[in-house]
Every structure is written in structure tokens, then in C-alpha cells.
Amino acid sequence: MLISADLVGRKYDPAELGIDISDSQSIITASQRPPGPTLSQSLASLISRSQSLACSYAAVNTALGGGLPRGHILEISGPPGSFKETLALDYARIFVEANEEVIFIDTQNMTSLATIKKTFHNSSAATDYQNLVRYTHLHTLPDLMLFIHNLLSEIHAKTGLLVLNSISFPFLSHPDIQSSKRTALLEKIHQVFLQASALNNLTIITTSQMSTKLLNADGSPGNFETGAKAVMAPQLGSTYLPAGRSYRLAIVPESRTTGQDKVHSDDI
């Protein structure tokens, strides 16, 4: 299984994102150093909320340089049948076992409450995980954007992880959306993700389907007439991912038990 990950390096303009200069300075400062402890934080809590997170899959940890840093964004993409939802649930288990709250949003009925229950069957949090998992269905693009608009107010002191399962699906349900409008919506998600991760230390995981992209022989975008090769790429592109805080993990199964995982840059 090919598993690889790259740190997205796209720069952003605070004015373009609609962020005040004072707010942008706070975000930049928060993103450059870990937040200091508060009087109410225990030493164990402080340590746990500043470390990288190692999941149950060694290949993923290797691709991420040892683990997923807290307060960062991980996009997991792959074709149907890859274990992207299973991986997202594994990270959810890690947070719940650390007594932290998880917001789990499903947009395509890919992860049911029964599946979540199965994830915690042999977990140390098997008896009380329901108190720490906020599970919601959002199936339309307006519903998704309303959630994004209100996200910062939904983050509590114990909230450690947001999982947006099948984030690409609501966009696919609106194929007639204008390109400029689509870009504006993705930029809004980018802005909120940046604020939530940098200021609230929220770790964010998204899953996405992959689409086929045709390339000419020189690597430029192609079409069915000029394309020399086809590559698989995440459906939403990298516009919604904050620079310097986001990893893109592509999972490519080769058989039922083998495949590749690759962290790729945003020019793929």
C-alpha cells in the first residue's frame, strides 16, 4: 500500500482571507510556537496536548515523520475501499482514550454509529466513549458551510479533534457551482481551519475521494485528446488546507491486503 505525505506549503494573504491584521498576527504567533500552559492545566495534560500522535499503522507514522503533530490538519485521500475511514477512526480512538472530545462529521454515510461503536469495542474508553464523541450527519453543501461558519464556537476546552469524513462529497453534489464560488467556499474552510488549529490547537482530519487527472507529456494539464497519462489526485485540491500546518496523505491499494501510501505536495 502506497502511503506518503507532504506538508502543504502554500502561502496565504490575511486580507484575502478576510482576517484582521491583529488576528493574523495572533495566528502567526500561535503557529510558530506551542501555546503556553494555563494555571488550570496539569503537567500531564500539557504534555499530552503538545505531542505528535502515532496511530496504529506504522507506515502512516513513517510517512508523517513519526506522527501527526497536534494542532495540524491531515487530509486522507484514497479510492473507495481504501482504509481512510478506518484510519480517521483510529485517530479518534486515540483522542478519546486521552479523555479529549472528538467532533465527528459524516457527509456520505460512510461511517455509522455502529462502526464507531465497533472501533471502541476493545478500547479502554469502551464504556464512556459516547460522552466524548459528538457525531453528526451533514449531507448538503449549505449544511457543511454553516457548520464551518460556527466551528470556532463549537470548540470546547476538551475538544481535541475534528473529523470531517468525505469532505469532498457535498461539493460533488453541486457540480454546477461556479468556479469562483467554489474557490470562495474552499477559502472560507481554509480560514476557519487555520484559526481553529493555530489558536485552539485543534487537530483536524479530513477524508476525501480521489479523481482522475489527465496530464500531457510535459506534465501540464491535459484532456482526453492530449493527455499522455492519468494520475489520481484528491478531489478538492489544496485550496482549503492552511500552509505549513497541513499534510496530504494518499492511500493507493494494490490488492485487498497490499498497496501504497503517499504524502504528496499540492502540485500533484
C-alpha positions as CSV (number, residue, x, y, z in Angstrom):
1,M,0.0,0.0,0.0
2,L,1.4,3.3,-1.0
3,I,1.3,5.8,1.9
4,S,3.0,9.1,1.6
5,A,2.5,12.6,3.0
6,D,3.8,16.1,2.2
7,L,3.4,19.3,4.3
8,V,1.5,21.7,2.2
9,G,3.5,24.9,1.7
10,R,1.0,27.3,0.1
11,K,1.3,30.9,1.3
12,Y,-1.7,33.0,2.2
13,D,-2.7,36.6,2.4
14,P,-4.6,37.7,5.6
15,A,-6.5,40.3,3.7
16,E,-7.5,37.8,1.1
17,L,-8.9,35.5,3.7
18,G,-10.8,38.3,5.5
19,I,-8.7,38.1,8.7
20,D,-7.9,41.3,10.5
21,I,-4.2,42.2,10.8
22,S,-4.3,41.9,14.6
23,D,-6.0,38.4,14.3
24,S,-3.5,37.3,11.7
25,Q,-0.6,38.3,13.9
26,S,-2.1,36.1,16.7
27,I,-2.5,33.2,14.3
28,I,1.1,33.6,13.0
29,T,2.5,33.7,16.6
30,A,0.4,30.7,17.7
31,S,1.5,28.7,14.6
32,Q,5.2,29.4,15.3
33,R,5.3,28.3,18.9
34,P,3.3,26.0,21.1
35,P,0.8,27.7,23.4
36,G,1.9,28.3,27.0
37,P,0.3,26.5,29.9
38,T,-2.6,27.9,31.8
39,L,-2.9,27.7,35.5
40,S,-5.6,25.0,35.2
41,Q,-3.6,22.7,33.0
42,S,-1.9,19.7,34.7
43,L,1.6,18.8,33.6
44,A,0.2,15.5,32.1
45,S,-2.4,17.4,30.1
46,L,0.1,19.9,28.9
47,I,2.4,17.2,27.7
48,S,-0.4,15.2,26.0
49,R,-1.7,18.2,24.2
50,S,1.7,19.2,22.7
51,Q,2.9,15.9,21.4
52,S,2.7,14.2,18.0
53,L,0.2,11.4,17.6
54,A,1.2,8.0,16.5
55,C,-1.6,5.9,15.1
56,S,-1.8,2.1,14.9
57,Y,-0.3,2.0,11.3
58,A,3.5,2.1,11.2
59,A,3.6,3.1,7.5
60,V,1.4,6.1,8.2
61,N,3.6,7.2,11.1
62,T,6.7,6.9,9.0
63,A,5.1,8.9,6.2
64,L,4.3,11.7,8.7
65,G,7.8,11.8,10.1
66,G,6.9,9.9,13.3
67,G,3.3,11.0,13.9
68,L,0.7,13.7,13.3
69,P,1.6,16.9,15.2
70,R,-1.2,18.2,17.3
71,G,-2.9,21.4,16.0
72,H,-2.3,20.3,12.4
73,I,-4.5,19.2,9.6
74,L,-4.3,15.8,7.9
75,E,-6.2,15.1,4.6
76,I,-6.5,11.3,4.0
77,S,-7.5,10.6,0.4
78,G,-8.0,7.3,-1.4
79,P,-10.3,5.4,-3.7
80,P,-13.3,3.5,-2.4
81,G,-12.2,0.5,-0.4
82,S,-9.1,2.1,1.0
83,F,-8.9,2.3,4.8
84,K,-9.1,6.1,5.1
85,E,-12.2,6.0,7.3
86,T,-10.6,3.3,9.5
87,L,-7.5,5.5,9.9
88,A,-9.6,8.5,10.8
89,L,-11.4,6.4,13.4
90,D,-8.1,5.2,14.8
91,Y,-7.1,8.8,15.5
92,A,-10.5,9.4,17.1
93,R,-9.9,6.5,19.4
94,I,-6.5,8.0,20.4
95,F,-8.1,11.3,21.4
96,V,-11.0,9.7,23.3
97,E,-8.6,7.4,25.2
98,A,-6.8,10.6,26.3
99,N,-10.1,11.9,27.6
100,E,-10.5,14.5,24.9
101,E,-13.6,15.3,22.9
102,V,-13.9,14.4,19.2
103,I,-16.3,16.1,16.8
104,F,-17.1,13.6,14.0
105,I,-18.9,14.8,10.9
106,D,-20.1,12.3,8.3
107,T,-21.3,13.7,4.9
108,Q,-21.8,10.5,2.9
109,N,-23.0,7.8,5.3
110,M,-19.5,6.2,5.2
111,T,-19.2,5.8,8.9
112,S,-22.2,4.8,11.0
113,L,-22.6,4.9,14.8
114,A,-22.3,1.1,14.7
115,T,-18.9,1.4,13.1
116,I,-17.8,3.9,15.7
117,K,-19.0,1.6,18.5
118,K,-17.0,-1.3,16.9
119,T,-13.9,1.0,17.0
120,F,-14.2,1.3,20.7
121,H,-15.2,-2.3,21.4
122,N,-11.7,-3.3,22.8
123,S,-10.7,0.3,23.9
124,S,-10.1,1.5,27.4
125,A,-12.8,4.0,26.7
126,A,-15.4,1.4,25.6
127,T,-17.8,2.3,28.4
128,D,-17.8,6.0,28.1
129,Y,-16.7,7.0,24.6
130,Q,-20.2,8.2,23.8
131,N,-19.7,11.1,26.2
132,L,-16.7,12.3,24.2
133,V,-17.8,11.8,20.6
134,R,-20.1,14.3,19.0
135,Y,-21.4,12.6,15.9
136,T,-23.4,14.5,13.2
137,H,-24.6,13.9,9.7
138,L,-24.2,16.8,7.2
139,H,-25.2,15.9,3.6
140,T,-25.5,19.2,1.8
141,L,-23.0,21.9,0.9
142,P,-25.0,24.6,2.7
143,D,-25.1,22.4,5.9
144,L,-21.3,21.9,5.6
145,M,-20.6,25.6,5.2
146,L,-23.0,26.5,8.1
147,F,-21.0,24.1,10.3
148,I,-17.7,25.6,9.2
149,H,-19.1,29.1,9.9
150,N,-20.0,28.1,13.5
151,L,-17.0,25.8,14.2
152,L,-15.0,28.1,16.4
153,S,-17.9,28.4,18.8
154,E,-18.2,24.6,18.9
155,I,-14.6,24.1,20.2
156,H,-14.6,23.5,24.0
157,A,-11.7,23.2,26.4
158,K,-11.7,19.4,26.0
159,T,-12.2,19.4,22.2
160,G,-9.0,17.9,20.6
161,L,-10.0,16.5,17.2
162,L,-12.4,17.3,14.4
163,V,-13.0,14.6,11.8
164,L,-14.7,15.7,8.5
165,N,-15.5,12.4,6.8
166,S,-15.9,12.7,3.0
167,I,-15.4,16.4,2.9
168,S,-15.4,16.4,-0.9
169,F,-18.9,14.8,-1.2
170,P,-21.0,18.0,-0.6
171,F,-19.1,19.7,-3.3
172,L,-19.6,16.8,-5.7
173,S,-23.4,17.1,-5.0
174,H,-23.3,20.6,-6.6
175,P,-21.5,20.1,-9.9
176,D,-23.0,23.2,-11.3
177,I,-21.4,25.5,-8.7
178,Q,-19.4,28.4,-10.3
179,S,-15.7,28.0,-10.1
180,S,-15.3,31.4,-8.3
181,K,-18.0,30.4,-5.7
182,R,-16.3,27.1,-5.1
183,T,-13.0,28.8,-4.6
184,A,-14.5,31.2,-2.1
185,L,-16.1,28.4,-0.1
186,L,-12.8,26.5,0.0
187,E,-11.0,29.7,1.1
188,K,-13.6,30.0,3.9
189,I,-12.8,26.5,5.1
190,H,-9.1,27.3,4.9
191,Q,-9.6,30.4,7.0
192,V,-11.5,28.6,9.7
193,F,-9.2,25.6,9.7
194,L,-6.2,28.0,10.2
195,Q,-7.8,29.7,13.1
196,A,-9.0,26.5,14.8
197,S,-5.7,24.8,14.5
198,A,-3.4,27.7,15.3
199,L,-5.4,29.4,18.1
200,N,-7.3,26.4,19.6
201,N,-4.7,23.7,19.0
202,L,-7.5,21.7,17.3
203,T,-6.3,18.7,15.2
204,I,-8.3,18.3,12.1
205,I,-8.6,15.2,9.9
206,T,-10.5,15.2,6.6
207,T,-11.1,12.2,4.3
208,S,-11.6,12.7,0.5
209,Q,-12.2,10.6,-2.6
210,M,-9.8,10.8,-5.4
211,S,-10.4,11.8,-9.0
212,T,-8.5,11.1,-12.3
213,K,-6.4,14.0,-13.6
214,L,-5.1,13.9,-17.2
215,L,-1.6,15.2,-17.9
216,N,0.2,16.0,-21.1
217,A,3.6,14.5,-21.8
218,D,5.3,17.7,-20.4
219,G,3.3,17.4,-17.2
220,S,0.8,20.2,-18.0
221,P,-2.9,19.7,-17.5
222,G,-4.4,17.7,-20.4
223,N,-7.7,16.4,-21.7
224,F,-8.9,13.2,-23.3
225,E,-7.4,14.2,-26.7
226,T,-4.0,15.5,-25.5
227,G,-3.4,13.6,-22.2
228,A,-0.5,11.2,-22.2
229,K,-1.1,9.8,-18.7
230,A,-3.6,9.8,-15.9
231,V,-2.9,10.3,-12.2
232,M,-5.2,10.1,-9.2
233,A,-5.5,13.2,-7.1
234,P,-7.7,14.4,-4.2
235,Q,-10.9,15.8,-5.5
236,L,-10.8,19.2,-3.7
237,G,-7.2,20.2,-4.4
238,S,-5.2,22.0,-1.7
239,T,-7.0,25.4,-1.6
240,Y,-8.8,24.6,1.7
241,L,-5.6,23.4,3.5
242,P,-3.6,26.0,5.5
243,A,0.1,26.3,4.5
244,G,2.6,24.9,6.9
245,R,0.0,23.1,9.0
246,S,-1.4,20.5,6.6
247,Y,-0.4,17.1,5.5
248,R,-1.9,15.3,2.5
249,L,-1.8,11.5,2.8
250,A,-2.8,9.5,-0.3
251,I,-3.6,5.8,0.1
252,V,-3.5,3.6,-3.0
253,P,-4.4,-0.1,-2.5
254,E,-2.8,-2.6,-4.9
255,S,-4.8,-5.6,-3.6
256,R,-7.0,-6.5,-0.7
257,T,-4.0,-6.6,1.6
258,T,-1.3,-4.5,-0.1
259,G,-0.9,-1.1,-1.6
260,Q,0.9,2.2,-1.3
261,D,0.5,5.3,0.9
262,K,2.0,8.6,-0.2
263,V,2.2,12.1,1.2
264,H,2.1,14.3,-1.8
265,S,2.6,18.0,-2.5
266,D,-0.1,20.3,-3.8
267,D,1.2,20.4,-7.3
268,I,0.1,16.8,-7.9
